[in-house]
């Protein structure tokens, strides 16, 4: 039995994991069988020529990657020719397959391989089990204070009638005036001084981070309302991103999570801090008016180190020298998603994620096709990251906000710093799909029931 002042911890989604049963083993076997079928199809159709087909395909991928690098890192005629090459190369490869009457076999094999990869990822994810989070049942807030940005997410605050719905649940709401920028941190601090016992934001991740820092500093619960454009933080909290009004249920029937916060200097970030080429480009006054043209104009000099600060990054015992880009995240992102990003499996690991890219020529750009094993791609976790520069100030993108910070820039994780109040009934965080590891699949496929392998 629970009274209003009692707290109870329920287990529902971060932390230890429950492992699945025999299903993943059979799924792994099916994935290997489908992959073998793709290989057999090509060998049957092409025989000894299959080695040539493979070589042509790999060469086409490498040329396309190199051409894309030249497109981004060069100007004028070289850029135009490289862009044409990047567009024509895949078509030329397909025409080569068609000329020898094997296009159907190659496309069929690629389709089978894609199916095998999907099954394999699902098998590995199921074998890893389902993450569990610890939620705490607490009484509803008595004086919640919410800040809402009417322009965020294309006007979601007005479209979903969030102001009226929040006030009907007993919240004090301040609606920001886009024509007169306000200091949201000052608003939050004033609300705390006047007795607010919960702070919340309906807006972008940058605004959320500023108010979350105030909430964490005063030990108050924080509430996220998914009214932004991308809602990365809301997604990783398992909130409903399609209907932000459902986030308001946390005011009356909610539970609390403890999550980490990132700190860059004295500023809090809930998602990411980015350094390098992208962070420098977004500092340009022309970026907001013409993003594509600004990126194409600025990138060549940045990627070839002709302009922009030269960075040195130290994450734990690992040093990254002169990277073109570094992304530091509040908890690591899963590398099974496109471009190595997508969602964070957990927000309470007590570590920052670090993703660094160092590419100096077309060959290294082509090498990025190797994914996590690529020479120019570094992915790791660390509790502290120090970014040094040969310039006194470093451009940084912090949760979507363009900043200029004095070097060196120190990023740290603050474990369990933030109490987040979420609705008891919410979509939850889908399990992240791991990248396909064929060796791990083979081990899983031939594992005994007791957890050992068949040899």
KEZA-419428 format. One record per residue (C-alpha): residue number from 1; residue in one letter; x, y, z. Coordinates in Angstrom, 1 decimal. Example, Ala and Ser with C-alpha at 12.3 -4.5 7.8 and 13.67 -1.06 7.14 Angstrom:
2
<pt 1; "A"; <12.3; -4.5; 7.8>>,
<pt 2; "S"; <13.7; -1.1; 7.1>>,
end
This chain:
455
<pt 1; "X"; <0.0; 0.0; 0.0>>,
<pt 2; "X"; <1.3; 3.5; -0.9>>,
<pt 3; "X"; <0.5; 6.8; 0.7>>,
<pt 4; "X"; <1.1; 10.2; -0.9>>,
<pt 5; "X"; <4.5; 10.5; 0.7>>,
<pt 6; "X"; <5.8; 7.1; 0.0>>,
<pt 7; "X"; <8.2; 6.2; -2.8>>,
<pt 8; "X"; <8.5; 2.9; -4.6>>,
<pt 9; "X"; <11.0; 1.8; -7.2>>,
<pt 10; "X"; <9.6; -0.2; -10.1>>,
<pt 11; "X"; <11.6; -2.0; -12.7>>,
<pt 12; "X"; <10.5; -1.3; -16.3>>,
<pt 13; "X"; <13.3; -0.4; -19.1>>,
<pt 14; "X"; <17.8; 1.1; -18.0>>,
<pt 15; "X"; <20.1; -1.3; -16.1>>,
<pt 16; "X"; <20.5; -5.1; -16.2>>,
<pt 17; "X"; <19.1; -7.0; -19.1>>,
<pt 18; "X"; <16.9; -10.1; -19.4>>,
<pt 19; "X"; <18.2; -12.6; -21.9>>,
<pt 20; "X"; <16.0; -14.3; -24.4>>,
<pt 21; "X"; <15.6; -18.0; -24.9>>,
<pt 22; "X"; <16.1; -20.3; -27.9>>,
<pt 23; "X"; <14.4; -18.0; -30.4>>,
<pt 24; "X"; <17.5; -15.9; -31.1>>,
<pt 25; "X"; <19.5; -19.1; -31.9>>,
<pt 26; "X"; <17.1; -20.1; -34.6>>,
<pt 27; "X"; <16.9; -16.6; -36.0>>,
<pt 28; "X"; <20.8; -16.5; -36.2>>,
<pt 29; "X"; <20.7; -19.8; -38.0>>,
<pt 30; "X"; <18.1; -18.5; -40.5>>,
<pt 31; "X"; <20.2; -15.4; -41.1>>,
<pt 32; "X"; <23.3; -17.5; -41.8>>,
<pt 33; "X"; <21.2; -19.7; -44.1>>,
<pt 34; "X"; <19.8; -16.8; -46.1>>,
<pt 35; "X"; <23.3; -15.2; -46.4>>,
<pt 36; "X"; <24.7; -18.6; -47.6>>,
<pt 37; "X"; <21.8; -18.7; -50.1>>,
<pt 38; "X"; <22.9; -15.3; -51.5>>,
<pt 39; "X"; <26.4; -16.6; -52.0>>,
<pt 40; "X"; <25.2; -19.8; -53.6>>,
<pt 41; "X"; <23.0; -17.9; -56.0>>,
<pt 42; "X"; <25.9; -15.8; -57.3>>,
<pt 43; "X"; <28.2; -18.8; -57.5>>,
<pt 44; "X"; <25.6; -20.8; -59.4>>,
<pt 45; "X"; <24.8; -18.0; -61.8>>,
<pt 46; "X"; <28.3; -16.8; -62.4>>,
<pt 47; "X"; <30.7; -19.6; -61.5>>,
<pt 48; "X"; <34.3; -18.5; -61.5>>,
<pt 49; "X"; <33.1; -15.1; -62.8>>,
<pt 50; "X"; <31.6; -14.4; -59.3>>,
<pt 51; "X"; <35.0; -13.2; -58.1>>,
<pt 52; "X"; <35.1; -10.7; -60.8>>,
<pt 53; "X"; <31.6; -9.5; -60.0>>,
<pt 54; "X"; <32.6; -9.0; -56.4>>,
<pt 55; "X"; <35.7; -7.0; -57.4>>,
<pt 56; "X"; <33.7; -4.8; -59.7>>,
<pt 57; "X"; <31.1; -4.1; -56.9>>,
<pt 58; "X"; <33.8; -3.3; -54.3>>,
<pt 59; "X"; <35.6; -1.1; -56.8>>,
<pt 60; "X"; <32.4; 0.8; -57.6>>,
<pt 61; "X"; <31.8; 1.4; -53.9>>,
<pt 62; "X"; <35.3; 2.7; -53.3>>,
<pt 63; "X"; <35.2; 5.0; -56.3>>,
<pt 64; "X"; <31.8; 6.4; -55.3>>,
<pt 65; "X"; <33.0; 7.1; -51.7>>,
<pt 66; "X"; <36.2; 8.8; -53.1>>,
<pt 67; "X"; <34.1; 10.9; -55.5>>,
<pt 68; "X"; <31.9; 12.1; -52.7>>,
<pt 69; "X"; <35.0; 13.1; -50.7>>,
<pt 70; "X"; <36.2; 15.2; -53.7>>,
<pt 71; "X"; <32.7; 16.7; -54.1>>,
<pt 72; "X"; <32.8; 18.0; -50.5>>,
<pt 73; "X"; <36.5; 18.9; -50.3>>,
<pt 74; "X"; <37.1; 20.6; -53.7>>,
<pt 75; "X"; <35.7; 23.5; -55.6>>,
<pt 76; "X"; <35.0; 24.5; -59.2>>,
<pt 77; "X"; <35.5; 22.0; -62.1>>,
<pt 78; "X"; <37.0; 19.2; -59.8>>,
<pt 79; "X"; <33.9; 19.3; -57.6>>,
<pt 80; "X"; <31.5; 19.2; -60.6>>,
<pt 81; "X"; <33.4; 16.3; -62.2>>,
<pt 82; "X"; <33.5; 14.4; -58.9>>,
<pt 83; "X"; <29.8; 14.9; -58.4>>,
<pt 84; "X"; <29.1; 13.5; -61.9>>,
<pt 85; "X"; <31.4; 10.5; -61.1>>,
<pt 86; "X"; <29.6; 9.8; -57.8>>,
<pt 87; "X"; <26.3; 9.7; -59.7>>,
<pt 88; "X"; <27.5; 7.7; -62.7>>,
<pt 89; "X"; <29.6; 5.0; -61.0>>,
<pt 90; "X"; <26.7; 3.0; -59.4>>,
<pt 91; "X"; <24.9; 3.0; -62.8>>,
<pt 92; "X"; <28.1; 1.9; -64.6>>,
<pt 93; "X"; <28.5; -1.0; -62.2>>,
<pt 94; "X"; <24.9; -2.1; -62.8>>,
<pt 95; "X"; <25.3; -1.8; -66.6>>,
<pt 96; "X"; <28.4; -4.0; -66.3>>,
<pt 97; "X"; <26.4; -6.7; -64.5>>,
<pt 98; "X"; <23.6; -6.3; -67.1>>,
<pt 99; "X"; <26.0; -6.7; -70.0>>,
<pt 100; "X"; <27.0; -10.2; -68.9>>,
<pt 101; "X"; <23.4; -11.1; -68.1>>,
<pt 102; "X"; <23.9; -11.3; -64.4>>,
<pt 103; "X"; <22.1; -8.2; -63.1>>,
<pt 104; "X"; <19.2; -10.3; -61.9>>,
<pt 105; "X"; <21.5; -12.5; -59.9>>,
<pt 106; "X"; <23.4; -9.6; -58.3>>,
<pt 107; "X"; <20.2; -7.8; -57.4>>,
<pt 108; "X"; <18.6; -11.0; -56.0>>,
<pt 109; "X"; <21.8; -11.7; -54.0>>,
<pt 110; "X"; <21.8; -8.2; -52.6>>,
<pt 111; "X"; <18.2; -8.5; -51.6>>,
<pt 112; "X"; <18.9; -11.8; -49.8>>,
<pt 113; "X"; <21.9; -10.4; -48.1>>,
<pt 114; "X"; <19.8; -7.4; -46.8>>,
<pt 115; "X"; <17.2; -9.8; -45.5>>,
<pt 116; "X"; <19.9; -11.9; -43.8>>,
<pt 117; "X"; <21.3; -8.7; -42.2>>,
<pt 118; "X"; <17.9; -7.7; -40.8>>,
<pt 119; "X"; <17.3; -11.1; -39.4>>,
<pt 120; "X"; <20.8; -11.2; -37.9>>,
<pt 121; "X"; <20.4; -7.8; -36.2>>,
<pt 122; "X"; <17.1; -8.9; -34.7>>,
<pt 123; "X"; <18.7; -12.1; -33.5>>,
<pt 124; "X"; <21.6; -10.3; -31.8>>,
<pt 125; "X"; <19.2; -7.8; -30.2>>,
<pt 126; "X"; <16.9; -10.5; -28.9>>,
<pt 127; "X"; <19.9; -12.4; -27.5>>,
<pt 128; "X"; <21.1; -9.3; -25.7>>,
<pt 129; "X"; <17.7; -9.1; -24.0>>,
<pt 130; "X"; <15.6; -6.1; -23.1>>,
<pt 131; "X"; <17.1; -3.3; -21.1>>,
<pt 132; "X"; <15.3; -2.4; -17.8>>,
<pt 133; "X"; <15.0; 1.0; -16.3>>,
<pt 134; "X"; <14.4; 1.9; -12.7>>,
<pt 135; "X"; <11.5; 4.2; -12.2>>,
<pt 136; "X"; <10.4; 5.8; -9.0>>,
<pt 137; "X"; <6.8; 6.5; -8.1>>,
<pt 138; "X"; <6.4; 9.9; -6.5>>,
<pt 139; "X"; <3.5; 12.2; -5.6>>,
<pt 140; "X"; <2.4; 14.7; -8.3>>,
<pt 141; "X"; <4.0; 18.1; -8.2>>,
<pt 142; "X"; <2.0; 20.8; -6.4>>,
<pt 143; "X"; <3.5; 23.8; -8.2>>,
<pt 144; "X"; <4.8; 22.8; -11.7>>,
<pt 145; "X"; <6.3; 25.5; -13.8>>,
<pt 146; "X"; <6.5; 25.1; -17.6>>,
<pt 147; "X"; <8.1; 27.1; -20.3>>,
<pt 148; "X"; <6.7; 26.8; -23.8>>,
<pt 149; "X"; <8.2; 28.0; -27.1>>,
<pt 150; "X"; <5.3; 28.6; -29.6>>,
<pt 151; "X"; <7.6; 28.4; -32.6>>,
<pt 152; "X"; <9.2; 25.0; -31.8>>,
<pt 153; "X"; <8.4; 22.1; -34.0>>,
<pt 154; "X"; <6.5; 24.3; -36.5>>,
<pt 155; "X"; <4.0; 25.5; -33.9>>,
<pt 156; "X"; <3.2; 22.3; -31.9>>,
<pt 157; "X"; <2.4; 24.3; -28.8>>,
<pt 158; "X"; <-0.6; 25.9; -30.5>>,
<pt 159; "X"; <-1.5; 22.9; -32.7>>,
<pt 160; "X"; <-1.8; 20.6; -29.7>>,
<pt 161; "X"; <-3.3; 23.3; -27.4>>,
<pt 162; "X"; <-0.6; 22.6; -24.9>>,
<pt 163; "X"; <-0.9; 25.8; -22.8>>,
<pt 164; "X"; <-4.6; 25.2; -22.0>>,
<pt 165; "X"; <-4.1; 21.5; -21.3>>,
<pt 166; "X"; <-1.1; 22.2; -19.0>>,
<pt 167; "X"; <-3.0; 24.9; -17.0>>,
<pt 168; "X"; <-6.0; 22.5; -16.7>>,
<pt 169; "X"; <-3.6; 20.1; -14.9>>,
<pt 170; "X"; <-2.5; 22.8; -12.5>>,
<pt 171; "X"; <0.7; 24.1; -14.1>>,
<pt 172; "X"; <1.9; 27.6; -14.3>>,
<pt 173; "X"; <2.9; 28.3; -18.0>>,
<pt 174; "X"; <5.1; 31.0; -19.5>>,
<pt 175; "X"; <4.8; 31.3; -23.2>>,
<pt 176; "X"; <8.0; 32.8; -24.8>>,
<pt 177; "X"; <7.6; 35.7; -27.1>>,
<pt 178; "X"; <9.6; 35.1; -30.3>>,
<pt 179; "X"; <9.8; 38.8; -31.0>>,
<pt 180; "X"; <11.5; 39.5; -27.6>>,
<pt 181; "X"; <14.0; 36.8; -26.6>>,
<pt 182; "X"; <14.0; 35.9; -22.9>>,
<pt 183; "X"; <16.5; 34.3; -20.6>>,
<pt 184; "X"; <14.9; 30.9; -20.0>>,
<pt 185; "X"; <17.4; 30.1; -17.2>>,
<pt 186; "X"; <16.5; 33.3; -15.4>>,
<pt 187; "X"; <12.8; 32.4; -15.8>>,
<pt 188; "X"; <13.4; 29.0; -14.3>>,
<pt 189; "X"; <15.5; 30.3; -11.4>>,
<pt 190; "X"; <12.8; 32.9; -10.6>>,
<pt 191; "X"; <10.2; 30.1; -10.6>>,
<pt 192; "X"; <12.2; 28.0; -8.2>>,
<pt 193; "X"; <12.6; 31.0; -5.9>>,
<pt 194; "X"; <8.8; 31.5; -5.9>>,
<pt 195; "X"; <8.2; 27.9; -4.9>>,
<pt 196; "X"; <8.0; 25.8; -8.1>>,
<pt 197; "X"; <8.6; 22.1; -7.4>>,
<pt 198; "X"; <8.9; 20.9; -11.0>>,
<pt 199; "X"; <10.4; 22.6; -14.1>>,
<pt 200; "X"; <9.4; 21.6; -17.6>>,
<pt 201; "X"; <9.9; 22.7; -21.3>>,
<pt 202; "X"; <7.9; 22.4; -24.4>>,
<pt 203; "X"; <10.6; 23.4; -27.0>>,
<pt 204; "X"; <13.8; 22.4; -28.6>>,
<pt 205; "X"; <16.7; 20.4; -27.0>>,
<pt 206; "X"; <18.7; 23.6; -26.5>>,
<pt 207; "X"; <16.0; 25.2; -24.3>>,
<pt 208; "X"; <15.5; 21.9; -22.5>>,
<pt 209; "X"; <19.2; 21.7; -21.6>>,
<pt 210; "X"; <19.2; 25.2; -20.1>>,
<pt 211; "X"; <16.2; 24.5; -17.9>>,
<pt 212; "X"; <17.4; 21.0; -17.0>>,
<pt 213; "X"; <20.6; 22.5; -15.7>>,
<pt 214; "X"; <18.5; 24.7; -13.3>>,
<pt 215; "X"; <16.4; 21.7; -12.2>>,
<pt 216; "X"; <19.4; 19.6; -11.6>>,
<pt 217; "X"; <21.1; 22.4; -9.6>>,
<pt 218; "X"; <18.1; 22.6; -7.3>>,
<pt 219; "X"; <17.4; 18.9; -7.1>>,
<pt 220; "X"; <14.0; 19.3; -8.7>>,
<pt 221; "X"; <12.3; 17.0; -11.2>>,
<pt 222; "X"; <12.3; 18.0; -14.8>>,
<pt 223; "X"; <9.7; 17.4; -17.4>>,
<pt 224; "X"; <10.1; 17.1; -21.2>>,
<pt 225; "X"; <7.3; 17.9; -23.6>>,
<pt 226; "X"; <8.1; 16.7; -27.1>>,
<pt 227; "X"; <7.2; 19.9; -28.9>>,
<pt 228; "X"; <10.5; 20.4; -30.6>>,
<pt 229; "X"; <11.5; 19.5; -34.2>>,
<pt 230; "X"; <13.7; 16.4; -33.6>>,
<pt 231; "X"; <13.0; 15.6; -30.0>>,
<pt 232; "X"; <16.1; 13.5; -29.5>>,
<pt 233; "X"; <16.0; 13.7; -25.7>>,
<pt 234; "X"; <12.3; 12.9; -25.7>>,
<pt 235; "X"; <12.9; 9.9; -27.9>>,
<pt 236; "X"; <15.5; 8.4; -25.7>>,
<pt 237; "X"; <13.3; 8.9; -22.7>>,
<pt 238; "X"; <10.6; 6.8; -24.4>>,
<pt 239; "X"; <8.1; 9.7; -24.7>>,
<pt 240; "X"; <5.4; 10.1; -27.3>>,
<pt 241; "X"; <6.8; 12.3; -30.1>>,
<pt 242; "X"; <3.7; 12.2; -32.2>>,
<pt 243; "X"; <1.4; 13.8; -29.6>>,
<pt 244; "X"; <3.3; 16.1; -27.2>>,
<pt 245; "X"; <0.1; 16.6; -25.1>>,
<pt 246; "X"; <0.4; 13.0; -23.8>>,
<pt 247; "X"; <3.7; 14.1; -22.1>>,
<pt 248; "X"; <1.5; 16.3; -19.8>>,
<pt 249; "X"; <0.1; 13.1; -18.2>>,
<pt 250; "X"; <3.3; 13.2; -16.2>>,
<pt 251; "X"; <1.8; 16.0; -14.1>>,
<pt 252; "X"; <-0.9; 13.8; -12.7>>,
<pt 253; "X"; <0.2; 10.2; -13.2>>,
<pt 254; "X"; <4.0; 10.1; -13.6>>,
<pt 255; "X"; <7.1; 8.3; -12.4>>,
<pt 256; "X"; <10.7; 9.5; -12.1>>,
<pt 257; "X"; <13.9; 8.4; -13.8>>,
<pt 258; "X"; <17.4; 9.3; -12.9>>,
<pt 259; "X"; <19.5; 10.2; -15.9>>,
<pt 260; "X"; <23.0; 11.6; -16.6>>,
<pt 261; "X"; <23.8; 15.1; -17.9>>,
<pt 262; "X"; <26.7; 16.3; -20.0>>,
<pt 263; "X"; <28.6; 19.4; -19.0>>,
<pt 264; "X"; <30.7; 21.4; -21.4>>,
<pt 265; "X"; <32.5; 24.0; -19.3>>,
<pt 266; "X"; <29.7; 25.3; -17.0>>,
<pt 267; "X"; <26.9; 24.6; -19.6>>,
<pt 268; "X"; <24.7; 21.6; -19.5>>,
<pt 269; "X"; <23.9; 19.5; -22.6>>,
<pt 270; "X"; <21.3; 16.7; -22.8>>,
<pt 271; "X"; <22.2; 15.4; -26.2>>,
<pt 272; "X"; <25.4; 16.4; -28.0>>,
<pt 273; "X"; <28.3; 18.8; -28.3>>,
<pt 274; "X"; <29.9; 18.9; -31.8>>,
<pt 275; "X"; <33.3; 20.2; -32.8>>,
<pt 276; "X"; <35.0; 20.6; -36.1>>,
<pt 277; "X"; <33.8; 21.3; -39.7>>,
<pt 278; "X"; <30.0; 21.3; -39.0>>,
<pt 279; "X"; <30.3; 23.4; -35.8>>,
<pt 280; "X"; <32.5; 25.9; -37.7>>,
<pt 281; "X"; <30.1; 26.1; -40.7>>,
<pt 282; "X"; <27.0; 26.9; -38.5>>,
<pt 283; "X"; <28.8; 29.9; -37.0>>,
<pt 284; "X"; <28.6; 31.6; -40.4>>,
<pt 285; "X"; <26.1; 34.4; -40.5>>,
<pt 286; "X"; <24.9; 33.1; -43.9>>,
<pt 287; "X"; <24.2; 29.6; -42.6>>,
<pt 288; "X"; <20.6; 30.2; -41.5>>,
<pt 289; "X"; <19.6; 31.9; -44.7>>,
<pt 290; "X"; <21.2; 29.4; -47.1>>,
<pt 291; "X"; <22.4; 26.2; -45.4>>,
<pt 292; "X"; <23.3; 24.1; -48.5>>,
<pt 293; "X"; <25.3; 26.9; -50.3>>,
<pt 294; "X"; <27.1; 27.9; -47.1>>,
<pt 295; "X"; <28.1; 24.3; -46.4>>,
<pt 296; "X"; <29.4; 23.7; -49.9>>,
<pt 297; "X"; <31.3; 27.0; -49.8>>,
<pt 298; "X"; <33.0; 26.5; -46.4>>,
<pt 299; "X"; <33.6; 22.7; -46.3>>,
<pt 300; "X"; <36.5; 22.4; -48.7>>,
<pt 301; "X"; <38.9; 24.6; -46.6>>,
<pt 302; "X"; <37.7; 23.0; -43.4>>,
<pt 303; "X"; <38.1; 19.4; -44.5>>,
<pt 304; "X"; <41.6; 20.0; -45.8>>,
<pt 305; "X"; <42.6; 22.0; -42.7>>,
<pt 306; "X"; <43.2; 25.2; -44.7>>,
<pt 307; "X"; <40.9; 27.1; -42.4>>,
<pt 308; "X"; <39.3; 26.6; -39.0>>,
<pt 309; "X"; <41.0; 25.6; -35.8>>,
<pt 310; "X"; <43.1; 22.4; -35.7>>,
<pt 311; "X"; <41.8; 20.2; -32.9>>,
<pt 312; "X"; <43.4; 17.7; -30.6>>,
<pt 313; "X"; <41.0; 15.6; -28.6>>,
<pt 314; "X"; <41.8; 13.4; -25.6>>,
<pt 315; "X"; <39.2; 11.0; -24.3>>,
<pt 316; "X"; <40.5; 9.0; -21.4>>,
<pt 317; "X"; <43.7; 7.4; -22.6>>,
<pt 318; "X"; <42.9; 7.9; -26.4>>,
<pt 319; "X"; <44.1; 10.9; -28.3>>,
<pt 320; "X"; <42.6; 12.0; -31.7>>,
<pt 321; "X"; <44.8; 14.4; -33.7>>,
<pt 322; "X"; <43.4; 16.9; -36.1>>,
<pt 323; "X"; <39.9; 15.3; -36.7>>,
<pt 324; "X"; <37.5; 17.0; -39.1>>,
<pt 325; "X"; <34.7; 16.3; -36.8>>,
<pt 326; "X"; <34.0; 15.1; -33.2>>,
<pt 327; "X"; <30.6; 14.4; -31.7>>,
<pt 328; "X"; <30.5; 14.1; -27.9>>,
<pt 329; "X"; <27.2; 12.8; -26.6>>,
<pt 330; "X"; <25.5; 12.5; -23.2>>,
<pt 331; "X"; <25.8; 8.7; -23.1>>,
<pt 332; "X"; <26.9; 6.8; -26.2>>,
<pt 333; "X"; <24.7; 6.5; -29.3>>,
<pt 334; "X"; <24.1; 3.0; -30.7>>,
<pt 335; "X"; <26.4; 2.3; -33.7>>,
<pt 336; "X"; <23.8; 0.0; -35.4>>,
<pt 337; "X"; <21.9; 3.0; -36.7>>,
<pt 338; "X"; <22.5; 5.0; -39.9>>,
<pt 339; "X"; <25.7; 7.1; -39.7>>,
<pt 340; "X"; <26.4; 5.6; -36.3>>,
<pt 341; "X"; <23.6; 7.6; -34.7>>,
<pt 342; "X"; <20.0; 7.4; -34.0>>,
<pt 343; "X"; <19.2; 6.6; -30.4>>,
<pt 344; "X"; <20.9; 6.0; -27.1>>,
<pt 345; "X"; <20.2; 2.6; -25.6>>,
<pt 346; "X"; <20.4; 4.2; -22.1>>,
<pt 347; "X"; <20.9; 7.5; -20.4>>,
<pt 348; "X"; <22.4; 6.4; -17.2>>,
<pt 349; "X"; <25.6; 4.7; -18.2>>,
<pt 350; "X"; <27.8; 7.3; -16.5>>,
<pt 351; "X"; <29.8; 7.9; -19.7>>,
<pt 352; "X"; <30.1; 10.3; -22.6>>,
<pt 353; "X"; <30.0; 8.9; -26.1>>,
<pt 354; "X"; <32.8; 10.1; -28.4>>,
<pt 355; "X"; <32.7; 9.7; -32.2>>,
<pt 356; "X"; <35.6; 11.2; -34.2>>,
<pt 357; "X"; <36.2; 11.3; -37.9>>,
<pt 358; "X"; <39.6; 11.9; -39.4>>,
<pt 359; "X"; <39.7; 11.8; -43.2>>,
<pt 360; "X"; <42.6; 13.4; -45.2>>,
<pt 361; "X"; <42.2; 11.9; -48.7>>,
<pt 362; "X"; <39.9; 10.0; -51.0>>,
<pt 363; "X"; <41.4; 6.6; -50.0>>,
<pt 364; "X"; <40.6; 7.2; -46.4>>,
<pt 365; "X"; <37.1; 8.4; -47.4>>,
<pt 366; "X"; <36.6; 5.1; -49.2>>,
<pt 367; "X"; <37.9; 3.3; -46.2>>,
<pt 368; "X"; <35.0; 4.6; -44.1>>,
<pt 369; "X"; <32.9; 1.9; -45.9>>,
<pt 370; "X"; <34.3; -0.5; -43.4>>,
<pt 371; "X"; <32.1; 1.0; -40.7>>,
<pt 372; "X"; <33.3; 0.7; -37.1>>,
<pt 373; "X"; <36.6; -0.9; -38.3>>,
<pt 374; "X"; <37.4; 2.1; -40.5>>,
<pt 375; "X"; <40.8; 3.7; -39.8>>,
<pt 376; "X"; <39.4; 7.2; -39.8>>,
<pt 377; "X"; <36.5; 6.5; -37.5>>,
<pt 378; "X"; <37.0; 6.4; -33.7>>,
<pt 379; "X"; <34.1; 5.4; -31.4>>,
<pt 380; "X"; <34.5; 5.1; -27.6>>,
<pt 381; "X"; <33.1; 6.1; -24.2>>,
<pt 382; "X"; <34.8; 8.2; -21.6>>,
<pt 383; "X"; <33.9; 10.1; -18.5>>,
<pt 384; "X"; <35.9; 13.2; -19.5>>,
<pt 385; "X"; <36.9; 14.6; -22.9>>,
<pt 386; "X"; <39.3; 17.5; -23.4>>,
<pt 387; "X"; <39.3; 19.4; -26.7>>,
<pt 388; "X"; <42.4; 21.6; -27.4>>,
<pt 389; "X"; <42.8; 23.9; -30.3>>,
<pt 390; "X"; <45.5; 26.0; -32.0>>,
<pt 391; "X"; <43.0; 28.9; -31.8>>,
<pt 392; "X"; <42.0; 30.7; -28.6>>,
<pt 393; "X"; <38.3; 30.0; -29.2>>,
<pt 394; "X"; <36.6; 26.9; -30.5>>,
<pt 395; "X"; <33.3; 26.8; -32.4>>,
<pt 396; "X"; <30.9; 24.3; -30.8>>,
<pt 397; "X"; <27.4; 23.2; -31.5>>,
<pt 398; "X"; <25.7; 22.4; -28.2>>,
<pt 399; "X"; <22.3; 20.8; -28.5>>,
<pt 400; "X"; <21.7; 22.7; -31.8>>,
<pt 401; "X"; <23.0; 26.0; -30.5>>,
<pt 402; "X"; <26.1; 27.6; -32.1>>,
<pt 403; "X"; <28.6; 28.7; -29.5>>,
<pt 404; "X"; <32.2; 30.0; -29.3>>,
<pt 405; "X"; <34.1; 28.7; -26.3>>,
<pt 406; "X"; <37.6; 29.4; -25.0>>,
<pt 407; "X"; <40.1; 26.5; -25.5>>,
<pt 408; "X"; <40.7; 24.1; -24.0>>,
<pt 409; "X"; <37.1; 22.9; -23.8>>,
<pt 410; "X"; <36.4; 20.2; -21.1>>,
<pt 411; "X"; <33.4; 18.0; -21.4>>,
<pt 412; "X"; <32.3; 15.8; -18.5>>,
<pt 413; "X"; <29.4; 13.5; -17.6>>,
<pt 414; "X"; <27.5; 14.0; -14.3>>,
<pt 415; "X"; <26.0; 10.6; -13.5>>,
<pt 416; "X"; <22.4; 10.6; -12.2>>,
<pt 417; "X"; <22.3; 14.4; -12.0>>,
<pt 418; "X"; <18.8; 14.9; -13.4>>,
<pt 419; "X"; <15.4; 13.7; -12.1>>,
<pt 420; "X"; <13.1; 13.4; -15.0>>,
<pt 421; "X"; <9.3; 13.0; -14.5>>,
<pt 422; "X"; <7.6; 11.0; -17.3>>,
<pt 423; "X"; <4.1; 9.6; -17.8>>,
<pt 424; "X"; <3.6; 6.2; -16.3>>,
<pt 425; "X"; <2.0; 5.1; -19.5>>,
<pt 426; "X"; <4.3; 6.0; -22.5>>,
<pt 427; "X"; <5.6; 4.3; -25.6>>,
<pt 428; "X"; <9.0; 3.5; -24.1>>,
<pt 429; "X"; <12.4; 3.1; -25.7>>,
<pt 430; "X"; <12.6; 0.4; -28.4>>,
<pt 431; "X"; <15.6; -1.9; -28.1>>,
<pt 432; "X"; <18.5; -0.6; -30.2>>,
<pt 433; "X"; <19.5; -3.0; -33.0>>,
<pt 434; "X"; <23.2; -3.9; -32.8>>,
<pt 435; "X"; <25.3; -3.8; -36.0>>,
<pt 436; "X"; <25.6; -7.1; -37.8>>,
<pt 437; "X"; <28.5; -9.1; -36.5>>,
<pt 438; "X"; <28.7; -12.4; -38.5>>,
<pt 439; "X"; <31.1; -14.0; -36.0>>,
<pt 440; "X"; <28.8; -13.3; -33.2>>,
<pt 441; "X"; <25.9; -14.7; -35.2>>,
<pt 442; "X"; <27.8; -17.9; -35.9>>,
<pt 443; "X"; <28.6; -18.2; -32.2>>,
<pt 444; "X"; <24.9; -17.6; -31.3>>,
<pt 445; "X"; <23.6; -20.0; -34.0>>,
<pt 446; "X"; <25.7; -22.9; -32.7>>,
<pt 447; "X"; <25.5; -22.2; -29.0>>,
<pt 448; "X"; <24.3; -25.0; -26.7>>,
<pt 449; "X"; <21.3; -24.4; -24.5>>,
<pt 450; "X"; <23.5; -24.0; -21.4>>,
<pt 451; "X"; <25.2; -21.1; -23.0>>,
<pt 452; "X"; <28.3; -22.8; -24.4>>,
<pt 453; "X"; <29.2; -23.3; -28.1>>,
<pt 454; "X"; <29.5; -26.4; -30.1>>,
<pt 455; "X"; <33.2; -25.7; -30.6>>,
end
